[in-house]
Structure formats: C-alpha cells, structure tokens
C-alpha cells in the first residue's frame, strides 16, 4: 500500500514548498528501478533491503493482529484483484514490514515522524501540507 501513498504525493509541486522527497524501499534495486520506470517517478529512490534506514527511524514489523483486520484485508484484496494497484511489479512480499513518513526540514530537524501502525496507516496529505505551512512560516 506504500506504493499507492507515493503516487498520491506525486501531483503536488513539492519544489514550490521547498521540499525534497526521498523514497526508501526494502525492495531489491532491480525492483526499485522497475518501479521508477513504470511510474516515471523523478524522486530519488533508495533500495534498503537490509532495512537499516527502517531500523534507524524505528519502523518495525507488524504483529499479525495489526495486519489482520477489516481495513487491511479490504486494502489487500483490492491490491490482489487489481482494483487499486496502479503499478504491478514483483516484490519481496514482506507484508509485516511497516513503513512511515519522515519530514526533515532544511536545518535537518525532524518535523514529522509518522510510524505506520498498520499497512494502510499513512498521514493525511492535508496534515502534511498544514505542517509544511506552519514550518515554513516559522522559518521566515
């Protein structure tokens, strides 16, 4: 479900907000390249199959009860049957690895650290944009 989250971020002019985006994936490098080719994504993608960055930011693996619930099941069924998956590609299929969002300001200060508690748990785009507006106002 992380891939869908990344695609939601794509239409926004992040440069206008003075934001650089870097995407970290636990996929192997060949799958990361394939994803970039299929989506036309221009942001840097880092392949982290050993999950060093995941551990550094405290992003853990889920317990089964975190992924076996109606919201996650509905999301995965949509992906399996192609109802939501915009980009299909081979994957390492680690459904237990949780991700998150980290926003670091130009000074290197973490402004947002969102650890996902389930596969579909992502911060709302409106919350991210509101935080950016507050951070940029503080910096001016």
N, C-alpha and C positions, 0 to 999 in steps of 0.2 A: 504494500500500500504506500510505501515511501515514494515509489516512482510517480504515483498519481499526485502526491504532495508537491514534488519537484515541478511537475507540469503545471500545477496551479500557480506557482510562483513565476513562471516564465513570462506571461504577458506584461508584467509590471516593469516600468523603466527604473530599475534599481540605481542606475548611474545618476539619475536626477536626484535621488535621495542620498547620494554619496555612499552607496552600499556596494560592496563586492561580495559575491556569493561563491563559496567553495563547497562542493558536494563530496561527501565521504561515503564510500560504499564498501561493504565487506565482500563484494563480488571480485572475482579474478579480473586481472587487467583486460583480458580479451573481451569479457562481458561488459566491462565499463566502456571500452571503445565502441562495441556494437551498440550499446545504449545511446552513446553520444551521436553516432552516425544515424541511428533511427529517429532520434528526436531533433537533431540539429542543434542540440544544446551547446551554448557558447561558453558556459561557465566551466572553470576547472573542475575536473572530477578526479578524486584521489582513490585509488584502489588500496584498501586496507584489509586484506584477507586475514591477517593475524589479529585484527581488531585492537591494535594498540591505541588508536585515537578514541575508539569507543570506550575503552577502559579509562583512558586519561580523563574523559569527560563524564565518567560514571554511568555510561549507558550499559545496562545489564541485560541479561537474558530473562525472558518472561517465565513465570511459572505457568503450568498448564491452565490453571484457573483464570489467568489473565487473557489467554487467547481463546479459551473455550467459553464463549458467551455469545449471546444472540447478535450483538453488533459486529463482532469479529467474524462470526460464522457467516452472516449476511455479506460482509465485505469480501471474504474469501470465496464464497460461492459466486459472487459477481465476477471475481477475477478468473476463477476456474472456467466459468462458462463464457468468458469473453465479454461480459456485459459492461465492465468498467475498464479493463486493461487497455490503455491506449497504446502501449508498446509491449509486445510479447518477445521474450528472449529467454535463453537458458539462464538459470540462476542456481545459486548454491542451496536454495530451498531451506534456509535456516529460519523457520517461522518463529522461533523463540527469541531471536535477536531483536531487541528493542532499539529504536533509534531516538532521535530527538532533534531539537533545533537549538543552535547556539548563536547568539548575536554578539559580536565583539565590535566595540566602537573603534574609531581611528586611533585612539590612545592605547588600545589593547585591553580595555576594560570590558569584561563580560557584562552585557546589559540584559541578556535573557538567556536562561539555561532551562530549557524545557525537556525533561526526561519523559519519554512516552511510557505510559503505564499499560498500554495495550497497542496492538498494531494500528488501530485507527485513531489513536490519540495523538493529535497534532494541534499546535496552537492555531487559532483562527487567524486568517490573513488580516482581518480588521484589527486584531490585538497587536499583531506585529507592526502594522502601519502606524497605529496610535503610539506605540513605544518609540518608533523611529522619530515621529514628530516631536515627542517630548525630549528625546535625547538630543536631537538637532537644535531644538530651542535652547536647551541648557548649554550647548556648546557655542552659541552665538552671543 
